[in-house]
Amino acid sequence: MTKKKMDVLRTTMLLTIYQELADKTIEMLEKYNDDQLIASTLVAQGLRVYKSTLSEEEFKDMLKTIVNDAEKIKPFFDGKEKTIN
């Protein structure tokens, strides 16, 4: 398989995973009505995956990247009302 084809497959998989997790997140937000609890759990789970698969240096670099890119994060909610985007 060519590198380009692998990149396309990986991008497709990334978009699929992202959408599935976004859908599940919305489902949990509606079910539990506790955005802080849902968000903190998702962050904790993501960090555990990174901690399990990256070296300590890579993990620290990832945390720096997350902090540095914080302004790029788009909210689920539109404006003051909790209308899910």
HULINQUI-V942025 format. One record per backbone hydrogen bond with DSSP energy under -1.0 kcal/mol. NH is the residue of the N-H (numbers start at 0). CO is the residue of the C=O. If there is no record, write none. Layout:
BEGIN
nh=NH co=CO
nh=NH co=CO
END
This chain:
BEGIN
nh=5 co=1
nh=6 co=2
nh=7 co=3
nh=8 co=4
nh=9 co=5
nh=10 co=6
nh=11 co=7
nh=12 co=8
nh=13 co=9
nh=14 co=10
nh=15 co=11
nh=16 co=12
nh=17 co=13
nh=18 co=14
nh=19 co=15
nh=20 co=16
nh=21 co=17
nh=22 co=18
nh=23 co=19
nh=24 co=20
nh=25 co=21
nh=26 co=22
nh=27 co=23
nh=28 co=24
nh=29 co=25
nh=30 co=26
nh=31 co=27
nh=32 co=28
nh=37 co=33
nh=38 co=34
nh=39 co=35
nh=40 co=36
nh=41 co=37
nh=42 co=38
nh=43 co=39
nh=44 co=40
nh=45 co=41
nh=46 co=42
nh=47 co=43
nh=48 co=44
nh=49 co=45
nh=50 co=46
nh=51 co=47
nh=52 co=48
nh=53 co=49
nh=58 co=54
nh=59 co=55
nh=60 co=56
nh=61 co=57
nh=62 co=58
nh=63 co=59
nh=64 co=60
nh=65 co=61
nh=66 co=62
nh=67 co=63
nh=68 co=64
nh=69 co=66
nh=71 co=68
nh=72 co=69
nh=77 co=82
nh=82 co=80
nh=84 co=75
END
